[in-house]
C-alpha cells in the first residue's frame, strides 16, 4: 500500500506542470507590452477633441475655485461657508471702509488747515497795512518843543473798534498803573462830578512829552522833547472862557500861570514899591489869575511821566468825561511816544556798560485814537493838530486826517512858523490864523485866538446837538 500512494502523489505534481506551458522571460515581457499598447490605444480613441477641451476647462475651474474667497460665490455654488469665514470677511470690509474714512478726514483736515493759513495771511496783510497807514500819519504829527501834538480820533467804525478791543485791553492788562493812579482817578471823578452838576463846559488839555523807560528801576529812558508851551498856554485861555480845565501834563513841564515864572521872567511878575518902609513884595494885578483859578476849583492838575502813566490817566479821564457828552472838549497836545518797551522785556536793574552795547527792541504803542473818540467819549468835541515841514502838504494832510478820523477840526501848522501862524481845516473849509509882527512884539500868543476859535466852534457843536435832540 505504501508504494502505491507515493506514485499517485508524484503523478498529481507532474499534472499541473503540464497544464501551464513554460515561456521564457522575453516572451512574457513582449506579451505585456502588447497588452499595454492596446489599452492605451483604446483610451486615446474614446477621447474626442471636445472632451479634451472640457477637461482643460474643468481643471481651470478647479484652480479658480481654490482661489475664491467671496462668501456669496460660495453660497451660490452650494459651497459651505463657516461663520468664521463670514466674520473674517466682514472684518476685512470694515477695515477697508475705516481706511477710506481716515484718508477722507485727513484730506479734509489738510484742506481746512491750508484755508485757515491763507485766510490768516490775508488778515495779517490787511491789518498790517492799516497799522502802517495809521503809524505813518501819527509819525508825521510828532514834534519837539511846542510840537506836542497827536491826533486822537477814530479811524474805523465802532463795530470794527469793538472787534479790535483786545489790542488795547492787552496793553492795560500787561502794564501796571502808576503808583498814584487811584488818587488821581478819585480827583478826576470828584472834579468831573462837581462841574457836571453845575452844567459847566469842560476841557481835557494834555501837554508835554512822555518817556519810555529802559529799566524797571529807571535810570535811562527815551524821551519825547516837548516843553509843553502850547498846552499850558491854551489851558489859561480856556479858563478865560469859563471852561473847567483838566490839565494832564508831563511832570516838571510848563504849567498854566507858573510858566511865566521861568528864568528872569520871574522878576517881571514883581512890582517894586517906592515905599522903603514896606517889608512885603507886591505882585502885579495881572499875575493873580493862578490863585483865582485854584480857589474857584476851575482847574485840576494831574501829571504823568512815562507813556504807560499817560495811557492809564487818559482812559480814566475819558471815563469821567463821558457824562458831559457834547459839553466836553478833548484838546490833546501831548507828544506821546510811538514806541515803547513792554515790561516783560525790560531789565529790572540798571543796564551795565560792562555787558557791552545793549540790543533794545521797541514795540509800537497801541493807538488810542479810535477807542477814545468812538467808545470812551463818543460825543465829545475832538480837536487835532497837524504839523508839517512842507507847506504844500499842509492842507492836503489835514484834510486826509479829517477823512480818516471823522472828527471836527484839524489845526495845521508848519514847523518854522508854528508860533505865529496856523491853519484851521474843517471838512468843508480852511482858513488861516496868524499874528502880525507888532502883535508878537506886544506879547500876544497864538494860542489865544486858537482857543477863541475852538470855543466858538464848540458852541456851534453843542447847539447842533441840541437841535438834533
C-alpha positions as CSV (number, residue, x, y, z in Angstrom):
1,X,0.0,0.0,0.0
2,X,2.7,2.4,0.8
3,X,4.4,2.5,-2.7
4,X,1.1,3.0,-4.5
5,X,0.4,6.1,-2.5
6,X,3.7,7.7,-3.3
7,X,3.3,7.0,-7.0
8,X,-0.1,8.8,-7.1
9,X,1.3,11.9,-5.4
10,X,4.1,12.1,-8.0
11,X,1.6,11.9,-10.8
12,X,-0.5,14.7,-9.2
13,X,2.5,17.0,-9.0
14,X,3.5,16.5,-12.6
15,X,0.0,17.2,-14.0
16,X,-0.2,21.0,-13.2
17,X,3.2,21.5,-14.8
18,X,1.8,20.1,-17.9
19,X,-1.3,22.4,-17.8
20,X,0.8,25.8,-17.8
21,X,3.2,25.6,-20.7
22,X,6.6,27.2,-20.0
23,X,7.5,30.6,-21.6
24,X,10.7,32.3,-21.2
25,X,11.1,35.9,-19.7
26,X,11.4,37.7,-23.1
27,X,8.2,36.3,-24.3
28,X,6.4,37.4,-21.2
29,X,7.7,41.0,-21.5
30,X,6.6,41.2,-25.1
31,X,3.2,40.0,-24.3
32,X,2.8,42.6,-21.5
33,X,3.9,45.4,-23.8
34,X,1.3,44.3,-26.4
35,X,-1.5,44.4,-23.8
36,X,-0.5,47.9,-22.5
37,X,-0.3,49.3,-26.0
38,X,-3.7,48.0,-26.9
39,X,-5.2,49.6,-23.7
40,X,-3.5,53.0,-24.4
41,X,-4.8,53.0,-28.0
42,X,-8.3,52.3,-26.7
43,X,-8.2,55.2,-24.2
44,X,-7.0,57.7,-26.9
45,X,-9.7,56.6,-29.3
46,X,-12.5,57.3,-26.9
47,X,-11.3,60.9,-26.1
48,X,-12.6,63.4,-28.7
49,X,-11.3,67.0,-29.0
50,X,-14.4,68.5,-27.2
51,X,-13.8,66.2,-24.3
52,X,-10.2,67.3,-24.0
53,X,-11.2,71.0,-24.0
54,X,-13.8,70.3,-21.4
55,X,-11.2,68.6,-19.2
56,X,-9.0,71.7,-19.5
57,X,-11.9,73.9,-18.6
58,X,-12.7,71.8,-15.6
59,X,-9.1,72.0,-14.5
60,X,-9.1,75.8,-14.8
61,X,-12.4,76.0,-12.8
62,X,-10.9,73.9,-10.1
63,X,-7.9,76.2,-9.9
64,X,-10.2,79.2,-9.7
65,X,-12.3,77.6,-7.1
66,X,-9.3,77.2,-4.8
67,X,-8.6,81.0,-5.1
68,X,-12.2,82.2,-4.4
69,X,-12.9,83.8,-1.0
70,X,-16.1,85.6,-1.6
71,X,-18.8,84.2,0.6
72,X,-21.7,85.0,-1.8
73,X,-20.0,82.9,-4.6
74,X,-19.5,80.0,-2.2
75,X,-23.2,80.2,-1.3
76,X,-24.3,80.3,-5.0
77,X,-22.3,77.3,-5.8
78,X,-23.6,75.5,-2.7
79,X,-20.2,75.6,-1.1
80,X,-20.3,75.5,2.6
81,X,-19.2,78.8,4.3
82,X,-18.4,78.7,8.0
83,X,-19.4,81.6,10.4
84,X,-15.7,82.2,10.9
85,X,-15.3,82.9,7.2
86,X,-18.3,85.3,7.3
87,X,-16.9,87.2,10.3
88,X,-13.4,87.4,8.7
89,X,-14.9,88.8,5.5
90,X,-17.0,91.5,7.4
91,X,-14.0,92.5,9.5
92,X,-11.9,92.9,6.3
93,X,-14.6,95.0,4.7
94,X,-14.8,97.1,7.9
95,X,-11.1,97.7,7.8
96,X,-11.3,98.9,4.2
97,X,-14.2,101.3,5.0
98,X,-12.3,102.6,8.0
99,X,-9.2,103.3,5.9
100,X,-11.3,105.2,3.4
101,X,-12.9,107.3,6.1
102,X,-9.5,108.1,7.7
103,X,-8.0,109.1,4.4
104,X,-11.0,111.3,3.6
105,X,-10.8,113.0,7.0
106,X,-7.1,113.6,6.6
107,X,-7.7,115.3,3.2
108,X,-10.4,117.5,4.6
109,X,-8.2,118.5,7.6
110,X,-5.4,119.4,5.2
111,X,-7.7,121.5,3.1
112,X,-9.1,123.3,6.1
113,X,-5.7,124.0,7.6
114,X,-4.5,125.3,4.2
115,X,-7.6,127.5,4.0
116,X,-7.0,128.9,7.5
117,X,-3.4,129.6,6.8
118,X,-4.3,131.5,3.7
119,X,-7.1,133.5,5.5
120,X,-4.8,134.4,8.4
121,X,-2.1,135.6,6.0
122,X,-4.7,137.7,4.2
123,X,-5.9,139.3,7.5
124,X,-2.3,139.9,8.7
125,X,-1.6,141.8,5.4
126,X,-4.8,143.7,5.7
127,X,-4.4,144.9,9.3
128,X,-0.7,145.3,8.8
129,X,-1.3,147.8,6.0
130,X,-3.9,149.6,8.1
131,X,-1.4,149.8,11.0
132,X,1.3,151.2,8.8
133,X,-1.0,153.8,7.4
134,X,-2.0,154.9,10.9
135,X,1.5,154.9,12.2
136,X,2.7,157.0,9.2
137,X,0.1,159.7,9.9
138,X,0.9,159.8,13.6
139,X,4.7,160.0,12.9
140,X,4.0,163.0,10.7
141,X,2.3,164.7,13.6
142,X,5.2,164.1,16.1
143,X,7.3,167.1,17.1
144,X,9.7,168.7,19.5
145,X,9.4,171.8,21.6
146,X,5.9,173.2,21.2
147,X,5.3,170.4,18.7
148,X,3.5,168.3,21.2
149,X,0.6,167.2,19.1
150,X,-1.1,163.9,18.4
151,X,-4.4,163.3,16.8
152,X,-7.0,161.4,18.8
153,X,-9.9,160.5,16.6
154,X,-11.5,157.3,15.2
155,X,-10.1,155.6,12.1
156,X,-12.7,152.8,11.9
157,X,-16.3,152.2,12.7
158,X,-17.4,151.3,16.2
159,X,-18.1,147.7,15.2
160,X,-14.6,147.3,13.9
161,X,-13.2,149.0,17.0
162,X,-15.0,146.5,19.3
163,X,-13.5,143.6,17.3
164,X,-10.0,145.1,18.0
165,X,-10.6,145.9,21.6
166,X,-8.3,143.2,22.8
167,X,-5.3,145.0,21.3
168,X,-5.9,148.0,23.6
169,X,-7.0,145.9,26.6
170,X,-3.9,143.8,26.3
171,X,-1.8,146.9,26.9
172,X,-3.7,147.7,30.2
173,X,-3.6,144.0,31.2
174,X,0.1,143.7,30.8
175,X,1.2,147.1,32.3
176,X,0.5,148.2,35.9
177,X,-0.9,151.7,36.5
178,X,1.3,154.3,38.2
179,X,1.6,154.3,41.9
180,X,-0.6,157.3,42.4
181,X,-3.2,156.3,39.8
182,X,-6.1,155.6,42.3
183,X,-5.5,159.0,43.9
184,X,-5.6,160.8,40.6
185,X,-8.7,158.8,39.5
186,X,-10.5,159.9,42.6
187,X,-9.6,163.5,42.0
188,X,-10.8,163.3,38.4
189,X,-14.1,161.7,39.4
190,X,-14.7,164.3,42.1
191,X,-13.8,167.2,39.8
192,X,-16.0,166.0,36.9
193,X,-19.0,165.2,39.1
194,X,-18.9,168.7,40.6
195,X,-18.8,170.5,37.3
196,X,-21.3,168.2,35.6
197,X,-23.8,169.1,38.3
198,X,-23.1,172.8,37.6
199,X,-23.6,172.1,33.8
200,X,-20.2,173.6,33.1
201,X,-18.3,173.0,29.9
202,X,-15.1,171.2,30.4
203,X,-11.9,170.6,28.5
204,X,-9.1,168.0,28.9
205,X,-5.8,169.5,27.9
206,X,-2.8,167.1,27.6
207,X,0.6,168.7,27.4
208,X,4.3,167.7,27.4
209,X,6.1,164.6,26.2
210,X,6.1,161.0,27.5
211,X,9.2,158.9,28.4
212,X,9.9,155.3,27.6
213,X,11.9,153.7,30.5
214,X,14.7,151.3,29.6
215,X,14.7,149.6,33.1
216,X,12.1,148.9,35.7
217,X,14.2,150.8,38.2
218,X,14.5,153.6,35.8
219,X,17.9,155.3,35.3
220,X,17.8,155.6,31.5
221,X,14.8,156.4,29.3
222,X,13.9,157.6,25.8
223,X,12.1,161.0,25.9
224,X,9.9,163.0,23.5
225,X,11.3,166.5,23.5
226,X,8.4,168.9,24.4
227,X,8.4,171.8,26.9
228,X,4.6,171.9,26.9
229,X,4.3,175.6,25.9
230,X,1.2,175.2,23.7
231,X,-0.7,173.1,26.2
232,X,0.0,175.2,29.2
233,X,-0.9,178.5,27.4
234,X,-4.1,177.0,25.9
235,X,-5.2,175.9,29.4
236,X,-5.1,179.6,30.6
237,X,-7.2,180.8,27.7
238,X,-9.8,178.1,28.2
239,X,-10.1,179.3,31.8
240,X,-10.7,182.8,30.5
241,X,-13.7,181.3,28.6
242,X,-15.1,179.8,31.8
243,X,-14.2,176.2,31.0
244,X,-13.3,173.8,33.7
245,X,-9.9,172.5,32.8
246,X,-8.3,169.2,33.5
247,X,-4.6,169.8,32.8
248,X,-2.9,166.5,32.3
249,X,0.8,167.3,31.9
250,X,4.3,165.8,32.0
251,X,5.9,166.1,35.4
252,X,8.0,169.2,35.5
253,X,6.9,170.5,32.2
254,X,5.4,174.0,31.8
255,X,2.1,174.6,33.6
256,X,-0.5,177.3,33.3
257,X,0.5,180.6,35.1
258,X,3.7,179.3,36.6
259,X,5.1,179.1,33.0
260,X,5.6,182.9,33.3
261,X,7.9,182.4,36.3
262,X,10.7,180.7,34.4
263,X,14.2,182.3,34.3
264,X,14.5,186.0,34.6
265,X,10.8,186.4,33.8
266,X,10.1,185.7,37.4
267,X,11.2,189.3,38.4
268,X,8.9,190.7,35.7
269,X,6.0,189.4,37.9
270,X,7.1,191.6,40.8
271,X,6.2,195.2,41.4
272,X,8.9,197.2,43.2
273,X,7.3,199.7,45.6
274,X,8.9,203.1,46.3
275,X,8.0,203.0,49.9
276,X,11.2,201.9,51.7
277,X,9.2,201.1,54.9
278,X,7.4,198.3,53.1
279,X,8.6,194.8,54.0
280,X,6.4,193.0,51.5
281,X,6.7,192.2,47.8
282,X,3.8,193.3,45.7
283,X,2.5,191.1,42.8
284,X,1.1,192.8,39.7
285,X,-2.6,192.5,39.4
286,X,-2.4,190.7,36.0
287,X,-0.5,187.9,37.6
288,X,-3.1,186.7,40.2
289,X,-5.2,184.6,37.8
290,X,-3.5,181.4,39.1
291,X,-4.7,182.0,42.6
292,X,-8.2,182.7,41.4
293,X,-8.4,179.6,39.3
294,X,-7.2,177.4,42.2
295,X,-9.6,179.0,44.7
296,X,-12.6,178.6,42.4
297,X,-11.6,175.0,41.7
298,X,-11.8,175.5,37.9
299,X,-8.5,173.7,37.2
300,X,-7.3,170.3,38.2
301,X,-3.6,169.2,37.7
302,X,-2.6,165.6,37.2
303,X,0.8,164.6,35.9
304,X,2.4,161.7,34.2
305,X,6.0,160.7,33.3
306,X,6.0,157.6,31.2
307,X,3.9,156.6,28.3
308,X,2.3,153.9,30.4
309,X,1.3,156.5,33.0
310,X,-0.2,158.7,30.3
311,X,-2.3,155.8,28.9
312,X,-3.8,155.0,32.3
313,X,-4.6,158.6,33.1
314,X,-6.1,159.2,29.7
315,X,-8.6,156.4,29.9
316,X,-9.5,157.4,33.5
317,X,-10.1,161.0,32.4
318,X,-12.3,159.9,29.5
319,X,-14.4,157.7,31.7
320,X,-15.1,160.7,33.9
321,X,-15.8,163.0,30.9
322,X,-18.2,160.7,29.2
323,X,-21.1,162.1,31.3
324,X,-20.6,165.6,29.8
325,X,-21.3,164.3,26.3
326,X,-21.2,167.4,23.9
327,X,-20.1,169.7,26.6
328,X,-16.6,168.1,26.7
329,X,-13.7,169.1,24.6
330,X,-10.6,167.0,24.1
331,X,-7.6,169.2,23.4
332,X,-4.9,166.6,23.3
333,X,-1.5,168.3,22.7
334,X,0.8,165.8,24.5
335,X,3.8,164.4,22.5
336,X,3.0,160.7,23.0
337,X,5.7,158.2,22.3
338,X,5.1,156.0,19.3
339,X,7.3,153.2,20.6
340,X,7.9,151.6,24.0
341,X,9.5,148.6,25.7
342,X,7.0,146.1,27.2
343,X,7.5,145.5,30.8
344,X,8.3,141.8,30.3
345,X,11.2,142.7,28.0
346,X,12.6,145.3,30.4
347,X,15.5,144.6,32.7
348,X,14.9,145.1,36.4
349,X,18.1,146.9,37.3
350,X,20.3,149.4,35.6
351,X,21.9,148.2,32.4
352,X,25.7,147.8,32.9
353,X,28.0,149.2,30.3
354,X,30.4,146.3,31.0
355,X,28.0,144.0,29.4
356,X,28.5,145.6,26.1
357,X,26.2,147.6,23.9
358,X,22.6,146.6,24.6
359,X,20.2,145.5,21.9
360,X,16.8,147.2,22.5
361,X,13.7,146.0,20.8
362,X,10.9,148.6,20.7
363,X,7.2,147.8,20.2
364,X,4.5,150.1,18.7
365,X,2.4,151.9,21.3
366,X,-1.3,151.0,20.8
367,X,-3.1,153.7,19.1
368,X,-5.8,155.0,21.5
369,X,-7.3,157.4,19.0
370,X,-10.1,155.0,18.0
371,X,-11.3,153.9,21.4
372,X,-11.1,157.4,22.8
373,X,-13.2,159.2,20.2
374,X,-15.6,156.3,19.3
375,X,-16.0,154.4,22.5
376,X,-14.8,156.2,25.6
377,X,-16.2,159.7,24.8
378,X,-18.1,159.3,21.5
379,X,-20.0,162.7,21.9
380,X,-17.0,164.9,22.8
381,X,-15.6,167.6,20.6
382,X,-12.1,166.4,19.4
383,X,-9.6,168.8,18.0
384,X,-6.4,167.5,16.4
385,X,-3.2,169.2,15.3
386,X,-1.2,168.6,12.1
387,X,2.5,169.5,11.9
388,X,4.3,169.6,8.6
389,X,7.6,170.9,7.3
390,X,6.4,171.2,3.7
391,X,3.9,174.0,3.2
392,X,2.4,172.3,0.1
393,X,1.4,169.3,2.1
394,X,-0.2,171.1,5.0
395,X,-3.9,171.3,3.9
396,X,-3.7,168.0,2.0
397,X,-2.6,166.1,5.0
398,X,-5.0,167.9,7.3
399,X,-7.9,167.0,5.0
400,X,-6.7,163.4,4.8
401,X,-6.8,163.3,8.6
402,X,-10.4,164.5,8.7
403,X,-11.4,161.9,6.2
404,X,-9.7,159.1,8.2
405,X,-10.6,160.1,11.7
406,X,-14.0,161.7,11.1
407,X,-13.5,164.4,13.7
408,X,-14.5,168.1,13.6
409,X,-11.3,170.2,13.2
410,X,-7.6,170.0,12.3
411,X,-5.3,172.8,13.4
412,X,-2.4,172.6,11.0
413,X,0.9,174.4,11.3
414,X,4.3,174.5,9.7
415,X,7.4,173.9,11.9
416,X,9.1,177.1,11.1
417,X,6.0,179.3,11.6
418,X,4.1,177.5,14.4
419,X,4.4,180.3,16.9
420,X,2.5,182.9,14.8
421,X,0.6,181.1,12.1
422,X,-1.8,178.2,12.0
423,X,-4.4,176.9,9.5
424,X,-7.9,175.7,10.6
425,X,-9.1,172.9,8.4
426,X,-12.7,171.6,8.6
427,X,-14.4,169.0,6.4
428,X,-15.8,171.8,4.2
429,X,-13.5,174.8,4.7
430,X,-10.0,176.0,5.6
431,X,-8.7,179.4,6.8
432,X,-5.7,180.9,8.4
433,X,-5.0,182.5,11.8
434,X,-1.8,184.5,12.2
435,X,-0.2,187.1,14.4
436,X,1.4,190.2,12.9
437,X,4.9,191.2,13.9
438,X,3.5,194.0,16.0
439,X,1.2,191.6,17.9
440,X,4.1,189.2,18.5
441,X,6.3,192.0,19.8
442,X,3.5,193.1,22.1
443,X,3.5,189.6,23.7
444,X,0.3,188.3,22.2
445,X,0.3,184.5,21.9
446,X,-1.1,182.5,19.0
447,X,-2.9,180.2,21.5
448,X,-5.3,183.0,22.4
449,X,-7.0,183.2,19.0
450,X,-6.7,179.4,18.6
451,X,-8.7,178.8,21.8
452,X,-11.2,181.5,21.0
453,X,-11.9,179.9,17.7
454,X,-12.2,176.4,19.2
455,X,-14.6,177.7,21.8
456,X,-16.8,179.3,19.1
457,X,-16.9,176.0,17.2
458,X,-17.6,174.0,20.3
459,X,-20.6,176.3,21.0
460,X,-21.9,175.6,17.5
461,X,-21.3,171.9,18.0
462,X,-23.4,172.0,21.2
463,X,-26.2,173.9,19.5
464,X,-26.3,171.5,16.6
465,X,-26.5,168.5,19.0
466,X,-29.4,170.1,20.9
467,X,-31.3,170.8,17.7
468,X,-31.0,167.1,16.8
469,X,-32.5,166.1,20.1
